[in-house]
Amino acid sequence: MRRRLWKPLVIVVPSAAIVLAALYITYRLIDPIPPHRFAIAAGIAGSGYDKFAKQYARILARDGVDLEVRNAAGAVGDLSLLRDSATGVQATLTALGFTQPRDAATLYSLGGVFDAPIFIFYRNADPITQFAQFRGKRLSIGTPGTALRGLMSQVLTATDAVDTTTRLFDFDYSPEAIDALIAGKIDVAIFASQLDTGFLERALDAPGIRLMNVAQAEAIAKTVPGLKHVVLWRGLISLSRDIPNADIDLLASRNNVLVRKDLHPALQYLLLEAMREVHWAPGPFNRLGEFPAEQPNDLPLSPTAQAFYRSGPSFWQQYTSFWLSSLLSRIVFFVIPVVAALIPVIGLAPRFLRWLYVHRINQLHRALAKLQSELAQYADRCHLGECQARLAEIESAVRLLKVARPFEIDLQRLRIHLRMVQEDIDALQLRSEDK
């Protein structure tokens, strides 16, 4: 019997191994349940980055996800928090141009979100249109570690605007730089701002203060990564007062959202949805639907972002809640491989069951055939007693044997075989007694 057991096991054991392997691989490939909390680094408190990040947090809260906003000194600090897995920060809203080649191993981009116009106000009798004209002047270009400081330092270097007589000042925020410019403490104030801020209007209304029209804006944008050429159209700030009274070329910092590669894809998708809700609307420097954008970035787009921009939301994401769609996706991606792996085993089960029944019946048939063969060779009284004992064991096994309905005919044949052997033994016993 042991020699014959290997035949079905050759099929059953590999099939079971395939099923177990499929379950294991599926378990490893399927993402765990998304966490309910993660953190985003968003620059200085009160900055544009901080305000946008807080809008993301309010949107994610609708789906039960707590987005913690962390503030840092600027783009450099934001990226430092994101690079360090021990900080718990898994996303950041920051300017382009500050990542390093090694960041591609751990970070993804979710795409561009907005362009922040950079305003350059100066005090000078004659118009200034090129950065080289700032040699020997006192400039405020933002605090160290901020995106503005890093980008403008590159611009000043590229345009050869810095010499030994140029002095750089570190003002904490835009109103302070405007105050210093109006008070005559500095000659140039450079800052990023939205059009509806009070200090921008204050700078435009201040006597003796001019807004720089950057003549080389397009060339600078092509030279310094992270910058873009935008136009402040005439009358855009105030149509009634005709401010500005001419089109003005400006530089703008390009900004995107970066995430760690280990941020759950479902949370990446939620963040992309929040980005679209916040930045989809048209603005002074962007058209409707321009952001979030699958645009050139410091880092490659995550697979989730690629699917988001090219395919849009799935059916479940459109018509079900975030957590339900996540659960349904997990079920589908788990059930399909398992069912596919189980199909061969399910098809094999009836065959294996039949083999079990037939094997046991055939085993008893062989035992009876062997007993018949021995009866034909030996007919002495001593051997008959041994044969009767063996026949009694076989009869007991047949009596205990239970089979399914399709195998009842096979069992009936076995009982007939049993009676035939019993009749042979009875006949031999009578013959032995006659002697």
Order of alpha helices (4+ residues) and beta strands (2+ residues): alpha-beta-alpha-beta-alpha-beta-beta-beta-alpha-beta-alpha-beta-alpha-beta-alpha-beta-beta-alpha-alpha-alpha-alpha-alpha-alpha
